[in-house]
């Protein structure tokens, strides 16, 4: 036994998380295209030129996947709805097949004794909106609020929790400055505008949903401790700059109504005019904050002077299949930092935490003991933060299934359940059975 549920409060929620484009596939049900389809069709963007058209075909096999969750003893299922599946043009006409699918899915979760935790946007921007500038265009924010209302009018009476967006840093900085995700830009003006507009979209959706009587509303942010690569003052400055960009920008906007000065130093000249006027709607009260955590980063000065003037460096600890350093202490540190500096007693959820490994079937089984250790270490970090006063209400493993891992294609496997991407056969891994034993007292 690697993990013991008794370490956590009785009402602590254990779940697993997925995202629509990564598991559903979008070739069925009259779903529209999204900007990942064209990003993946561009040579060099995605490993093997792979895409999410088929993915795990969760659109077909959703009942089997929910049965696996129920059998594991999970309390909740965190999933996302696909904007282009529900609104293929990103505005206007609704695809009834899309809404019907999520209606069935929510009922299926409830029928199995679990709570549905929905995320409204997990990176699949409808292609017609991408053609109009995507998150660089302020109009996209208003369209998102319309979409949020459409979804919640259909399933909002039955979901336990609603997150507006998942990981705005990835939606904006990773995708518009580093160019690693769709739309694959490397432009500081696009970065600043998308970093602001994704928060404005969150705020506009929150306002709309509050007006229509919904609660249990929040958003999900990703965090990485940004630490100096050495003891020099220059590395300390580099770490502080990246800490402001990665960790502070979004949480300070939604809890304090402002952006950190260290990040504004480079981004403010490129923000939309009168951006300050949007901070009130961005910083309206939340019901929870979701925390996605995988690793830490070490920073030192970059050789070139262009802002932000930093570069990352590998730490000395063991690495995952993604090349990410395994650093459980960082999760405890982030949870305590958020509690002390930003959210107080506001509920926190660990909404994603997981490890990619080069899993291989051997005699029909996957002995992923390294994943078992990773889960146990990060649950221990969560328990430590709980014991020190952080108001943590749940932990969701990423991910239930091996899936389409964005620019990494199908090579990187995070799942508790192995997926053969030729046959779509599901095989639970040893980590799945570890959690099953703990969660069901089996």
Buried (B, 14 or more C-beta within 10 A) or exposed (E): EBBEBEBBEEEBBBBBBBBBBBBBBBEBBEBBBBBBBBBBEEEEBBBEEBBBBBBBBBBBBBBEBBBBBBEBBBBBBBBBBBBBBBBBBBBEEBBEBBBEBBBEBBEBBBEBEBBBBBBBBBBBBBBBBBEBBBBBBBEBBBBBBBBBBBBBEBBBEBBBBBBBBBBBBBBBBBBBBEBBBBBBBEBBBBBBBBBBBBBBBBBBBBBBBEEEEBEBBBBBBBBBBBBBBEEEEBBBBBBBBBBBBBBBBBBBBBBBBBBBEBBBEBBEEBBBEEBEEBBEBBBBEBBBBBBBBBBBBBBBBBEEEEBBBBBBBEBEEEEBBBEBBBBBBBBBBBBBBBBEEBBEEBBBBBBBBBBBBEBEEEEEBBBBBBBBBBBBBBBBBBBBBBEEEBBBBBBBBBBBBBBBBBBBBBEBBBBBBBBEBEEBEBBBBBBBBBBBBBBEEE
